[in-house]
Amino acid sequence: MKSLLKITTMLFVLLQLSGCGDDSNEKSKRDVAIAKLTHSSWSHAQVTNTPDGDLSSQYENFVIAFSSNKSGGYDGTYIISNGGYAFSENAGKWKLSDTLDKITLDSGKEMEIQLEEEHLQLDFTVAAPGGGRAAGLSGHFVFELQPL
């Protein structure tokens, strides 16, 4: 009977200790953010520009898709369709900041992001080409996007 009690006690202790370790199945906040960003293409753009206001009609067919495939210090690749003046880039690599609030493209463009399962906001500035300013070509852009 004493040996059964010892075995039971040892099993109980082992079970308790096994529950205290890190759960390697839990995803990091970074992994969760990357999964949200890459789960779908993003479209249905509502676009505002400072100082020009609502430019959504110029981006009716805008789509951006992020894929996750780490290489060379980047988290993945992206492709953009109908990026207009806001996006001179068509495709390239992207990386998420350590604080998970910025995306940097390999072109050097840095965008602040707000990311939820069904909403992505991209917030960035485009410099005026050639020093002069033309409406809708430059300024502060905010893209409100939904999964396609």
C-alpha positions as CSV (number, residue, x, y, z in Angstrom):
1,M,0.0,0.0,0.0
2,K,2.9,2.3,0.8
3,S,4.4,1.8,-2.6
4,L,1.1,2.6,-4.3
5,L,0.9,5.9,-2.4
6,K,4.5,6.8,-3.4
7,I,3.7,6.0,-7.1
8,T,0.5,8.0,-7.0
9,T,2.3,10.9,-5.3
10,M,5.1,10.8,-7.9
11,L,2.7,10.8,-10.7
12,F,0.8,13.7,-9.2
13,V,4.0,15.7,-8.8
14,L,5.1,14.9,-12.4
15,L,1.7,16.0,-13.8
16,Q,1.9,19.2,-11.8
17,L,5.5,20.0,-13.1
18,S,4.6,19.2,-16.7
19,G,1.8,21.8,-16.5
20,C,4.3,24.5,-15.4
21,G,6.5,24.6,-18.5
22,D,6.1,26.8,-21.6
23,D,3.4,25.7,-23.9
24,S,5.2,25.4,-27.2
25,N,1.9,25.1,-29.0
26,E,0.9,28.7,-28.1
27,K,1.7,31.2,-30.9
28,S,3.6,34.4,-30.1
29,K,1.9,37.8,-30.7
30,R,4.1,38.2,-33.7
31,D,3.0,34.9,-35.2
32,V,-0.7,35.8,-34.6
33,A,-0.2,39.2,-36.3
34,I,1.5,37.6,-39.3
35,A,-1.3,35.0,-39.5
36,K,-3.9,37.8,-39.5
37,L,-2.0,39.8,-42.1
38,T,-1.5,36.9,-44.5
39,H,-4.8,35.1,-44.1
40,S,-6.4,36.9,-47.0
41,S,-5.8,39.6,-49.6
42,W,-6.9,43.0,-48.5
43,S,-9.2,45.3,-50.6
44,H,-12.4,47.4,-50.4
45,A,-10.2,50.5,-49.9
46,Q,-11.5,53.5,-48.1
47,V,-8.7,56.0,-48.8
48,T,-8.2,59.4,-47.3
49,N,-5.4,61.8,-48.2
50,T,-4.2,64.9,-46.4
51,P,-4.8,67.5,-47.8
52,D,-7.0,66.1,-50.6
53,G,-9.7,64.3,-48.7
54,D,-11.5,61.1,-49.8
55,L,-9.7,59.4,-52.7
56,S,-11.5,56.1,-52.4
57,S,-12.9,56.3,-56.0
58,Q,-9.3,56.2,-57.3
59,Y,-8.6,52.9,-55.5
60,E,-11.8,50.9,-56.1
61,N,-9.8,48.0,-57.6
62,F,-6.9,48.2,-55.1
63,V,-5.7,44.9,-53.7
64,I,-2.7,44.1,-51.5
65,A,-1.7,40.5,-50.5
66,F,1.0,39.6,-48.0
67,S,2.5,36.1,-47.9
68,S,4.6,34.7,-45.1
69,N,8.0,33.3,-46.2
70,K,10.9,34.5,-44.2
71,S,14.2,35.3,-46.0
72,G,16.9,37.9,-45.8
73,G,15.5,39.6,-42.7
74,Y,12.0,40.0,-44.2
75,D,8.9,38.2,-43.0
76,G,7.5,37.6,-46.4
77,T,6.6,39.0,-49.8
78,Y,3.7,41.2,-51.0
79,I,2.0,42.0,-54.3
80,I,-0.1,45.1,-55.0
81,S,-2.7,45.6,-57.8
82,N,-3.9,49.0,-58.7
83,G,-1.8,50.9,-56.2
84,G,-2.1,54.2,-58.0
85,Y,0.0,57.1,-56.8
86,A,0.1,55.9,-53.2
87,F,2.0,52.7,-54.1
88,S,4.7,52.9,-56.7
89,E,5.7,49.4,-55.6
90,N,4.0,46.4,-57.3
91,A,5.7,43.6,-55.4
92,G,8.6,42.9,-53.0
93,K,9.4,41.9,-49.5
94,W,8.0,43.2,-46.2
95,K,8.8,43.0,-42.5
96,L,6.8,43.7,-39.4
97,S,8.4,45.8,-36.6
98,D,9.2,44.3,-33.3
99,T,6.4,46.4,-31.8
100,L,3.9,45.0,-34.4
101,D,2.7,48.5,-35.4
102,K,4.7,49.1,-38.6
103,I,5.4,47.4,-41.8
104,T,8.5,48.2,-43.8
105,L,8.7,47.4,-47.5
106,D,12.0,46.6,-49.2
107,S,11.5,49.8,-51.2
108,G,12.0,51.7,-47.9
109,K,8.4,52.7,-47.5
110,E,7.3,52.5,-43.8
111,M,3.7,52.2,-42.9
112,E,2.0,52.4,-39.5
113,I,-0.6,49.6,-39.2
114,Q,-3.6,48.7,-37.1
115,L,-4.5,45.1,-37.6
116,E,-7.6,43.1,-36.7
117,E,-9.0,39.9,-38.1
118,E,-11.4,41.9,-40.4
119,H,-9.6,45.2,-40.7
120,L,-6.2,46.6,-41.8
121,Q,-5.3,50.2,-41.7
122,L,-2.2,51.4,-43.5
123,D,-1.0,54.9,-42.6
124,F,1.9,56.5,-44.5
125,T,3.3,59.5,-46.3
126,V,4.3,59.8,-50.0
127,A,6.7,62.6,-50.9
128,A,5.8,64.9,-53.7
129,P,7.5,63.9,-57.0
130,G,10.0,66.5,-58.2
131,G,9.4,68.9,-55.3
132,G,6.0,70.2,-56.6
133,R,2.7,69.1,-55.2
134,A,-0.2,67.8,-57.4
135,A,-3.5,66.7,-55.9
136,G,-3.7,63.0,-54.9
137,L,-0.1,62.3,-55.9
138,S,1.5,62.8,-52.5
139,G,0.7,63.6,-48.9
140,H,-0.5,61.6,-46.0
141,F,-2.5,58.5,-47.0
142,V,-4.7,56.3,-44.8
143,F,-6.0,53.1,-46.3
144,E,-8.8,51.3,-44.5
145,L,-9.0,47.8,-45.9
146,Q,-11.1,44.6,-45.4
147,P,-10.4,41.0,-46.4
148,L,-11.2,40.3,-50.1
